[in-house]
Amino acid sequence: MMTPREQVCKACDGTGLQADDENWQYKCPVCGGDGILDLEGNYETARTVAVDENNRVLD
């Protein structure tokens, strides 16, 4: 089943992953790594992302 384009996460382009400027990949915080947005508006609360001294995300 193909996902309608309106539901694809635009932050990660549907991959579920994002990369920083050093190309370290991490789970997309917008869609939670699913690659699909919940159109019903049931979003998790925002969380603070832990980073190291080089601003790399610590998961």
Biopython code that builds the backbone (N, CA, C, O; Angstrom):
import numpy as np
from Bio.PDB.StructureBuilder import StructureBuilder

atoms = [
    (1, "MET", "N", (0.841, -1.185, 0.000)),
    (1, "MET", "CA", (0.000, 0.000, 0.000)),
    (1, "MET", "C", (0.884, 1.246, 0.000)),
    (1, "MET", "O", (1.788, 1.375, 0.826)),
    (2, "MET", "N", (0.627, 2.133, -0.902)),
    (2, "MET", "CA", (1.418, 3.358, -0.998)),
    (2, "MET", "C", (0.843, 4.420, -0.069)),
    (2, "MET", "O", (-0.373, 4.534, 0.090)),
    (3, "THR", "N", (1.732, 5.192, 0.541)),
    (3, "THR", "CA", (1.335, 6.249, 1.444)),
    (3, "THR", "C", (1.068, 7.521, 0.658)),
    (3, "THR", "O", (1.881, 7.909, -0.181)),
    (4, "PRO", "N", (-0.076, 8.187, 0.917)),
    (4, "PRO", "CA", (-0.321, 9.464, 0.245)),
    (4, "PRO", "C", (0.779, 10.474, 0.577)),
    (4, "PRO", "O", (1.293, 10.495, 1.696)),
    (5, "ARG", "N", (1.127, 11.288, -0.376)),
    (5, "ARG", "CA", (2.227, 12.251, -0.216)),
    (5, "ARG", "C", (1.985, 13.214, 0.947)),
    (5, "ARG", "O", (2.945, 13.705, 1.540)),
    (6, "GLU", "N", (0.734, 13.491, 1.282)),
    (6, "GLU", "CA", (0.434, 14.417, 2.383)),
    (6, "GLU", "C", (0.872, 13.842, 3.728)),
    (6, "GLU", "O", (1.128, 14.597, 4.666)),
    (7, "GLN", "N", (0.962, 12.508, 3.836)),
    (7, "GLN", "CA", (1.313, 11.874, 5.092)),
    (7, "GLN", "C", (2.809, 11.623, 5.240)),
    (7, "GLN", "O", (3.266, 11.301, 6.337)),
    (8, "VAL", "N", (3.572, 11.759, 4.182)),
    (8, "VAL", "CA", (5.015, 11.522, 4.254)),
    (8, "VAL", "C", (5.663, 12.671, 5.022)),
    (8, "VAL", "O", (5.402, 13.842, 4.748)),
    (9, "CYS", "N", (6.504, 12.322, 5.976)),
    (9, "CYS", "CA", (7.199, 13.323, 6.788)),
    (9, "CYS", "C", (8.135, 14.136, 5.895)),
    (9, "CYS", "O", (8.998, 13.580, 5.216)),
    (10, "LYS", "N", (7.957, 15.434, 5.904)),
    (10, "LYS", "CA", (8.776, 16.307, 5.063)),
    (10, "LYS", "C", (10.143, 16.575, 5.681)),
    (10, "LYS", "O", (11.066, 16.988, 4.979)),
    (11, "ALA", "N", (10.287, 16.349, 6.975)),
    (11, "ALA", "CA", (11.570, 16.573, 7.639)),
    (11, "ALA", "C", (12.603, 15.519, 7.227)),
    (11, "ALA", "O", (13.785, 15.829, 7.077)),
    (12, "CYS", "N", (12.152, 14.272, 7.045)),
    (12, "CYS", "CA", (13.086, 13.193, 6.681)),
    (12, "CYS", "C", (12.771, 12.609, 5.307)),
    (12, "CYS", "O", (13.420, 11.653, 4.882)),
    (13, "ASP", "N", (11.803, 13.159, 4.619)),
    (13, "ASP", "CA", (11.362, 12.709, 3.293)),
    (13, "ASP", "C", (10.945, 11.241, 3.297)),
    (13, "ASP", "O", (11.156, 10.518, 2.324)),
    (14, "GLY", "N", (10.349, 10.817, 4.413)),
    (14, "GLY", "CA", (9.794, 9.477, 4.488)),
    (14, "GLY", "C", (10.774, 8.375, 4.848)),
    (14, "GLY", "O", (10.384, 7.209, 4.914)),
    (15, "THR", "N", (12.049, 8.716, 5.085)),
    (15, "THR", "CA", (13.038, 7.683, 5.406)),
    (15, "THR", "C", (13.036, 7.312, 6.884)),
    (15, "THR", "O", (13.449, 6.211, 7.248)),
    (16, "GLY", "N", (12.576, 8.223, 7.734)),
    (16, "GLY", "CA", (12.603, 7.981, 9.176)),
    (16, "GLY", "C", (13.927, 8.343, 9.809)),
    (16, "GLY", "O", (14.086, 8.225, 11.024)),
    (17, "LEU", "N", (14.893, 8.786, 8.995)),
    (17, "LEU", "CA", (16.216, 9.143, 9.498)),
    (17, "LEU", "C", (16.581, 10.564, 9.085)),
    (17, "LEU", "O", (16.171, 11.042, 8.027)),
    (18, "GLN", "N", (17.349, 11.224, 9.924)),
    (18, "GLN", "CA", (17.933, 12.507, 9.582)),
    (18, "GLN", "C", (19.432, 12.404, 9.811)),
    (18, "GLN", "O", (19.893, 11.518, 10.531)),
    (19, "ALA", "N", (20.189, 13.296, 9.209)),
    (19, "ALA", "CA", (21.640, 13.293, 9.370)),
    (19, "ALA", "C", (22.111, 14.694, 9.720)),
    (19, "ALA", "O", (21.572, 15.685, 9.228)),
    (20, "ASP", "N", (23.126, 14.765, 10.575)),
    (20, "ASP", "CA", (23.690, 16.069, 10.903)),
    (20, "ASP", "C", (24.755, 16.438, 9.868)),
    (20, "ASP", "O", (24.937, 15.729, 8.879)),
    (21, "ASP", "N", (25.453, 17.545, 10.100)),
    (21, "ASP", "CA", (26.422, 18.021, 9.112)),
    (21, "ASP", "C", (27.665, 17.133, 9.012)),
    (21, "ASP", "O", (28.444, 17.282, 8.071)),
    (22, "GLU", "N", (27.868, 16.214, 9.961)),
    (22, "GLU", "CA", (28.964, 15.243, 9.855)),
    (22, "GLU", "C", (28.457, 13.904, 9.335)),
    (22, "GLU", "O", (29.191, 12.915, 9.338)),
    (23, "ASN", "N", (27.212, 13.870, 8.894)),
    (23, "ASN", "CA", (26.542, 12.709, 8.316)),
    (23, "ASN", "C", (26.279, 11.591, 9.327)),
    (23, "ASN", "O", (26.151, 10.431, 8.935)),
    (24, "TRP", "N", (26.196, 11.919, 10.624)),
    (24, "TRP", "CA", (25.740, 10.961, 11.625)),
    (24, "TRP", "C", (24.235, 10.863, 11.475)),
    (24, "TRP", "O", (23.552, 11.888, 11.462)),
    (25, "GLN", "N", (23.702, 9.657, 11.361)),
    (25, "GLN", "CA", (22.267, 9.494, 11.181)),
    (25, "GLN", "C", (21.586, 9.178, 12.508)),
    (25, "GLN", "O", (22.145, 8.493, 13.365)),
    (26, "TYR", "N", (20.371, 9.689, 12.657)),
    (26, "TYR", "CA", (19.575, 9.448, 13.852)),
    (26, "TYR", "C", (18.100, 9.451, 13.492)),
    (26, "TYR", "O", (17.705, 9.929, 12.428)),
    (27, "LYS", "N", (17.295, 8.914, 14.391)),
    (27, "LYS", "CA", (15.857, 8.797, 14.174)),
    (27, "LYS", "C", (15.226, 10.183, 14.071)),
    (27, "LYS", "O", (15.534, 11.068, 14.870)),
    (28, "CYS", "N", (14.356, 10.369, 13.104)),
    (28, "CYS", "CA", (13.704, 11.653, 12.880)),
    (28, "CYS", "C", (12.833, 12.019, 14.084)),
    (28, "CYS", "O", (11.949, 11.247, 14.455)),
    (29, "PRO", "N", (13.067, 13.186, 14.701)),
    (29, "PRO", "CA", (12.266, 13.585, 15.857)),
    (29, "PRO", "C", (10.855, 14.060, 15.481)),
    (29, "PRO", "O", (9.987, 14.145, 16.349)),
    (30, "VAL", "N", (10.620, 14.364, 14.224)),
    (30, "VAL", "CA", (9.306, 14.859, 13.802)),
    (30, "VAL", "C", (8.301, 13.722, 13.693)),
    (30, "VAL", "O", (7.186, 13.825, 14.205)),
    (31, "CYS", "N", (8.687, 12.646, 13.032)),
    (31, "CYS", "CA", (7.769, 11.518, 12.820)),
    (31, "CYS", "C", (8.067, 10.340, 13.745)),
    (31, "CYS", "O", (7.343, 9.345, 13.725)),
    (32, "GLY", "N", (9.116, 10.439, 14.548)),
    (32, "GLY", "CA", (9.475, 9.352, 15.448)),
    (32, "GLY", "C", (10.137, 8.186, 14.762)),
    (32, "GLY", "O", (10.199, 7.095, 15.329)),
    (33, "GLY", "N", (10.638, 8.384, 13.546)),
    (33, "GLY", "CA", (11.317, 7.330, 12.822)),
    (33, "GLY", "C", (10.404, 6.508, 11.927)),
    (33, "GLY", "O", (10.855, 5.556, 11.289)),
    (34, "ASP", "N", (9.122, 6.866, 11.872)),
    (34, "ASP", "CA", (8.173, 6.129, 11.039)),
    (34, "ASP", "C", (8.191, 6.566, 9.581)),
    (34, "ASP", "O", (7.893, 5.772, 8.689)),
    (35, "GLY", "N", (8.535, 7.816, 9.337)),
    (35, "GLY", "CA", (8.501, 8.351, 7.977)),
    (35, "GLY", "C", (7.125, 8.827, 7.564)),
    (35, "GLY", "O", (6.956, 9.380, 6.478)),
    (36, "ILE", "N", (6.136, 8.615, 8.425)),
    (36, "ILE", "CA", (4.753, 8.993, 8.137)),
    (36, "ILE", "C", (4.230, 9.858, 9.279)),
    (36, "ILE", "O", (4.441, 9.546, 10.451)),
    (37, "LEU", "N", (3.548, 10.948, 8.931)),
    (37, "LEU", "CA", (2.972, 11.828, 9.933)),
    (37, "LEU", "C", (1.577, 11.366, 10.311)),
    (37, "LEU", "O", (0.832, 10.849, 9.477)),
    (38, "ASP", "N", (1.235, 11.556, 11.565)),
    (38, "ASP", "CA", (-0.097, 11.243, 12.067)),
    (38, "ASP", "C", (-0.990, 12.450, 11.792)),
    (38, "ASP", "O", (-0.853, 13.484, 12.444)),
    (39, "LEU", "N", (-1.891, 12.323, 10.839)),
    (39, "LEU", "CA", (-2.743, 13.454, 10.457)),
    (39, "LEU", "C", (-3.830, 13.747, 11.472)),
    (39, "LEU", "O", (-4.495, 14.779, 11.376)),
    (40, "GLU", "N", (-4.028, 12.864, 12.446)),
    (40, "GLU", "CA", (-5.040, 13.087, 13.466)),
    (40, "GLU", "C", (-4.549, 14.014, 14.561)),
    (40, "GLU", "O", (-5.335, 14.414, 15.420)),
    (41, "GLY", "N", (-3.288, 14.364, 14.554)),
    (41, "GLY", "CA", (-2.749, 15.309, 15.530)),
    (41, "GLY", "C", (-2.360, 14.684, 16.850)),
    (41, "GLY", "O", (-2.246, 15.402, 17.843)),
    (42, "ASN", "N", (-2.154, 13.389, 16.908)),
    (42, "ASN", "CA", (-1.744, 12.714, 18.134)),
    (42, "ASN", "C", (-0.223, 12.690, 18.214)),
    (42, "ASN", "O", (0.400, 11.651, 17.998)),
    (43, "TYR", "N", (0.362, 13.823, 18.521)),
    (43, "TYR", "CA", (1.820, 13.936, 18.564)),
    (43, "TYR", "C", (2.320, 13.776, 19.982)),
    (43, "TYR", "O", (1.640, 14.149, 20.937)),
    (44, "GLU", "N", (3.509, 13.220, 20.116)),
    (44, "GLU", "CA", (4.145, 13.125, 21.421)),
    (44, "GLU", "C", (4.611, 14.517, 21.840)),
    (44, "GLU", "O", (4.761, 15.411, 21.008)),
    (45, "THR", "N", (4.833, 14.681, 23.114)),
    (45, "THR", "CA", (5.338, 15.960, 23.592)),
    (45, "THR", "C", (6.792, 16.118, 23.169)),
    (45, "THR", "O", (7.502, 15.132, 22.973)),
    (46, "ALA", "N", (7.221, 17.348, 23.032)),
    (46, "ALA", "CA", (8.590, 17.632, 22.621)),
    (46, "ALA", "C", (9.548, 17.195, 23.720)),
    (46, "ALA", "O", (9.216, 17.239, 24.905)),
    (47, "ARG", "N", (10.734, 16.774, 23.312)),
    (47, "ARG", "CA", (11.739, 16.363, 24.283)),
    (47, "ARG", "C", (13.047, 17.055, 23.958)),
    (47, "ARG", "O", (13.303, 17.421, 22.811)),
    (48, "THR", "N", (13.867, 17.230, 24.971)),
    (48, "THR", "CA", (15.182, 17.803, 24.792)),
    (48, "THR", "C", (16.120, 16.711, 24.298)),
    (48, "THR", "O", (16.137, 15.606, 24.841)),
    (49, "VAL", "N", (16.891, 17.018, 23.276)),
    (49, "VAL", "CA", (17.809, 16.057, 22.694)),
    (49, "VAL", "C", (19.173, 16.230, 23.343)),
    (49, "VAL", "O", (19.700, 17.341, 23.407)),
    (50, "ALA", "N", (19.744, 15.131, 23.825)),
    (50, "ALA", "CA", (21.076, 15.172, 24.434)),
    (50, "ALA", "C", (22.130, 15.157, 23.331)),
    (50, "ALA", "O", (22.064, 14.342, 22.410)),
    (51, "VAL", "N", (23.103, 16.063, 23.429)),
    (51, "VAL", "CA", (24.183, 16.133, 22.449)),
    (51, "VAL", "C", (25.525, 16.148, 23.178)),
    (51, "VAL", "O", (25.603, 16.498, 24.355)),
    (52, "ASP", "N", (26.581, 15.762, 22.456)),
    (52, "ASP", "CA", (27.919, 15.836, 23.038)),
    (52, "ASP", "C", (28.529, 17.203, 22.729)),
    (52, "ASP", "O", (27.852, 18.089, 22.209)),
    (53, "GLU", "N", (29.813, 17.365, 23.052)),
    (53, "GLU", "CA", (30.460, 18.679, 22.867)),
    (53, "GLU", "C", (30.567, 19.087, 21.397)),
    (53, "GLU", "O", (30.799, 20.259, 21.100)),
    (54, "ASN", "N", (30.402, 18.138, 20.477)),
    (54, "ASN", "CA", (30.411, 18.437, 19.042)),
    (54, "ASN", "C", (29.005, 18.536, 18.458)),
    (54, "ASN", "O", (28.836, 18.543, 17.239)),
    (55, "ASN", "N", (27.996, 18.613, 19.327)),
    (55, "ASN", "CA", (26.571, 18.707, 18.943)),
    (55, "ASN", "C", (26.089, 17.474, 18.174)),
    (55, "ASN", "O", (25.192, 17.580, 17.338)),
    (56, "ARG", "N", (26.675, 16.310, 18.450)),
    (56, "ARG", "CA", (26.173, 15.067, 17.890)),
    (56, "ARG", "C", (25.102, 14.520, 18.819)),
    (56, "ARG", "O", (25.260, 14.542, 20.039)),
    (57, "VAL", "N", (24.028, 14.037, 18.251)),
    (57, "VAL", "CA", (22.916, 13.527, 19.049)),
    (57, "VAL", "C", (23.330, 12.232, 19.742)),
    (57, "VAL", "O", (23.898, 11.333, 19.122)),
    (58, "LEU", "N", (23.038, 12.157, 21.034)),
    (58, "LEU", "CA", (23.332, 10.960, 21.819)),
    (58, "LEU", "C", (22.034, 10.190, 22.024)),
    (58, "LEU", "O", (21.172, 10.609, 22.797)),
    (59, "ASP", "N", (21.896, 9.068, 21.334)),
    (59, "ASP", "CA", (20.698, 8.234, 21.488)),
    (59, "ASP", "C", (21.001, 6.991, 22.249)),
    (59, "ASP", "O", (20.110, 6.171, 22.474)),
]
sb = StructureBuilder()
sb.init_structure("model")
sb.init_model(0)
sb.init_chain("A")
sb.init_seg("    ")
for serial, (resi, resn, name, xyz) in enumerate(atoms, 1):
    if name == "N":
        sb.init_residue(resn, " ", resi, " ")
    sb.init_atom(name, np.array(xyz, "f"), 0.0, 1.0, " ", f" {name:<3s}", serial, name[0])
structure = sb.get_structure()
